[in-house]
Amino acid sequence: MEEAAAKATGSSSILEKVDRSAFAEQTIADAKKALEASQSLDDPRVLEALLAAEKKCRLSNDPVSTKAVATTIVGMCRAQKDWPRLESMLTVLAKRRSQSKTVIAAILAEGLAAVEESGHVAGTSELGDAVETRETLLATLLALTEGRMYCELERAKAARMLATLKERDRSDASAASDVLQLVNAETYGSLSKREKVDFVLEQVRLLLAKQDLVRAYIVSKKIQRKTLHEDDLQDLKTRFYNLMIDYHAAVADDDASAPFELAQHYWNIYDTPCNRDDAASRSDALAGAALFLMLSDFAEPEASDMTHRLLGSSSSSGGSTLVAGGSSTTTTVGVVASTSSRTRDDLSKIEGGIFKRSLELFARDELIHEPTADQAAILRHASLSRHGPERLHKWTALFHTRVVQHNIRVIAKYYKQITMPRLAELLQLAPDDAERQVSHMVSESGLYCKIDRPAGIARFAKPKPPEEILSDWAADINKMLNLVEMTCHLINKENMIHKV
């Protein structure tokens, strides 16, 4: 009768609640005794009796008793390590008609606890030697939590464990990444801020391992940079910027701003409070920031400004902030004067100050002659070889290019025009290579230069239009007349004093 009434109404919520706690307790106790006696879940007095009791409690609208019976069923399968039956019972119980959210959440949590307790994460799973068994159980948990907001935490954990299994046991980072992408952890209210950030970082890591760079960058945008500055997230901040270093190193061939982005990432690692007690990590990070500033395009104002501030120079514009930005984002990292002084002192202590001396060469309006005294030493730094010998070779070539570009800017500042042979001599390049570098800077960096090939002359002075020439001439005449008037006034003043 109760079952027919439930079918007629379509919902157990409108049925009058009947307390089945005593019945549930007695059925659970009998099932446990039967299991101890038979040591088999196939005994009709065990699971069959409990399933019948679960149905009766459910149709009686007693979620507390239903939860007790359902968790007992899952717990028995877990205790007997009967994983296929556990998977089956989870599916049956979760999909039963009019099943309450409380019961579903409880049995899924119990199933997840079974996998966690088995040592799955540590790599000593008791689920058997077959990876398929473990994978199927986690996939079932993941499927059962789909669309259930009250099981967000269990879904996130199941996805993380399944991804770990695929990456570790199957050596399939691509499949592991696909599993994690099913979970939008940043929207889960049941996860703490730290858990959300940690989950997103794992998504980014697997996407980078998968070489899905575009999606990795998009997913990384889910983490607000200001969130990483919170005191309890400092270790995650270091992880985040290390992942961003891997990303920008991977896209360096296609993104001209990548070196400057890398310089900012290394700076943020150096400026992380949890790293202040680790002198080696701080030194490596600060050296990396200085090194990638040398590899940055100094035509960009942010790179030049950050260089002067890192060196504690007074030539940068006012304020006490270290501008950090690029083609993708612009953020500002506050650096007070005491921090600038400390940074300058730390930089001068790294390997005898070779990074500070080298960075100062790029900050001065003087020609840099290759190889510099410290060039070989700084190019051996671990930050350049971190991503393999091929990338190291490209960084080395880029360093040479940045030196040439710096020298061209210095020459353009001091010369209105120069012969091409002399220009090539100053740049330590062949004439054709010198012309190629100048042409590249004209098209990419805003440098003005006109090359007269027949005459072999490069002109860096931009010709002024007649209106500007006339305006300058008028300003000079006005200035001269003011000086004459002031001189006459001073002469008359002296004459009057002496006459008196």
Disulfide bonds with the S-S distance in Angstrom:
none
